[in-house]
Amino acid sequence: MSMTPILETRNLHRRFRVSQGHFKPKATLQAVNGVDLSVQRGETLGIVGESGCGKSTLAQMLLGLLPATSGEVRLDGRPIADLRRVDFARRVQPIFQDPFSSLNPRKTLLDIVTMPLRVHAIGSRAEQEARARTLMDRVGLPAGFADRYPKELSGGQRQRVAIARALVMQPDVVICDEPTSALDASVQSQILNLLMELKADFGLTYVFISHNLSVVEHIADHVAVMYLGRVVEKAPVDAIFDAPQHPYTRALLDSVLTVAPDAGVPELALGPGFPNPLRPAPGCPFHPRCPRAFEPCSTIPPTPVPAEGRGAACHLTEMTPRGAAA
C-alpha cells in the first residue's frame, strides 16, 4: 500500500483570460492543464520545460499564492484550501529565482531571516535571533553578516539569505522556483550542494522548478516534464536521462548537449517554433513540432500521465511494451 504523498495535485487547472487587443474578445490561456503530481516525503521532484510551459504558475499554486480554477493541491492528503493560511505557511516555504527582489532592501539580514518567526509569533525575540543566527551560519553567512543589507551582498550570498529565511520556519516542503538561474555557474554549484546538504540535515521535501536540465539531473529524484501546461512525461531521474519516452523530453535532452553547462534550454529545432498557447493544436498539443508524429497524434489526445509511477503522454508509448524504448 502506497503512503500518502506529502504534496500532490489532482487534475489541477489554472485558466487566465487574456486580452488580444482592441475590438477582439478575450482569449482563454490554459496555463496549467490537468496536472496530476505526487511527491513523497523526503523526495525531490524536478519540474522542467521551456519558458511559458506553466512551471512558475504551478509553483504559485503549490504555494497557495494562486487559486486553482479547478482541481486541487493537497498537503498530507488534505486540500490546502481547507487549511488555515498560517498553518500552511509554517509547513510550505518558497525560494524564488531573484533573491534581490524578494529581500527587503531596508532590512538587515538578521531582520529578514527572523521576520517569519515574528509574523508567526514563534519564540521570544532572543530565541528568534538565536535561531536565525544559527541558520545563517549553517548556510554560509558568518556572524558578521547579521547587520548587513542585501545591497552589500553578491547574488549567491543573497540566495543564501533567502534559503535561511525559508528554513527558519522549519518547514516540511520547500518550493524552489528557478533558485539558481540568476547565478554564475560556479555559484550555482555551491547553492545546489548547499540545498542537498540541507535536505539531508533537516529531512526536507523539495519541488525544484527549472529550465536547466543539468541542474535538475544533479538534485532531483523524480522529474516531471511540462509542455503547454501539461505534464507530458514523469519518471525517476535516471530513467528520464537514460531512456526518455516522450519526443519532447528527447528534444530537451538533445538541446542540452549543444550548449554550455551553465546555460538553459535553447530554442529547440522542432517544427514551426514555439506554439501559440492561446490556440493549442488539437489531439496531442506537441504534434506540430514532433518529428515522430503519425495519424492519431493530430486528432486524439494521448492518455494523461498518472500522478504516481512512470508514464508519458504519447501515442508512441501506448504502442510500445512497458520498459522498452519507443
Secondary structure, DSSP 8 states (H G I E B T S, - for coil): -----SEEEEEEEEEEEE--STTS--EEEEEEEEEEEEE-TT-EEEEE--TTSSHHHHHHHHTTSS--SEEEEEETTEEGGGS-HHHHHHHEEEE-S-TTTTS-TTS-HHHHHHHHHHHTT-S-HHHHHHHHHHHHHHTT--GGGTT--GGGS-HHHHHHHHHHHHHTT--SEEEEESTTTTS-HHHHHHHHHHHHHHHHHHT-EEEEEES-HHHHHHH-SEEEEEETTEEEEEEEHHHHHHS--SHHHHHHHHHHTTS-TT--------TTSS--TTS--SSSTTGGG-TT--GGGGTS------SSS-EE--HHHHTS-TTS--
